[in-house]
Amino acid sequence: MPSLDQYRQLFDLTSKKAIVVGAASGIGEASARALAAHGADVVCADLNGDVAEAVAAAIVHEGGRASGAHVDITDAASVEALVEAAGAVDIMLCTPSINVRKRLLDMSEEEFSRVVDLNLGGSFNAMKAAGRVMAEAGTGSIIMMSSVRSQVVEPGQGVYAATKAGTLALVKTLAAELGPHGVRVNAVGPGVVETPLTEQIKADPEWYQAYADIGALGRWSMPSEQTGAVVYLASDAASFVTGTILFVDGGWLAVDGRFTPPL
């Protein structure tokens, strides 16, 4: 039976190296700060390398350990270079996503490819690059961002939903493949969160309120409210958790709501 002190150490990430892709804003930025607060040495990576550097500098200013880096997750070589430069990687969190809110019959091939290439292709690149290093080391935690849209859809969300369901399928498969190597792979499933991705919704008061009313808590999430799940899945507290998704959705999937967005 573990001692009380051992239980207290479950969320301690001291000596862990974490890569957070998408750290320049939103859930990625908040998660980078949360992981650093729990002791991790965080590589803040983003397509906008300058902002990622600024996030890392702010973490260091507050007493944490962090560095910034540029990465393009649609480019496998860029992701592999990021992982190689980081050295030993204990935690990989990948958050970037885009969305084109259009009905399927109105979606162009270019728009379809753009969403799939970043959301699904980028997730694949991050999982593959980190998974190889972690499998060789015999330990690690990969955390991907899925969504409630992996489970439920609405008009205009078809391609985005497909990428989030696909990401979850990749998570489950990689968890099965890397479990024997001591690597855990999981996903976080946010509901509606105040991030740059949801600017279009926030600009429409009716749409914004409808999304707030769908969940049991009657409001939107802030990025910081997603970080508890990230820290948990990264830590030894989740040592027997793999191949699953942890929804942080304010009860979205538990409550029956309906809204047709103004597309």
Summary of the structure (lengths in Angstrom):
residues: 263
radius of gyration: 17.9
end to end distance: 56.2
largest distance: 59.0
contacts: 931
relative contact order: 0.15
helix: 52%
strand: 16%
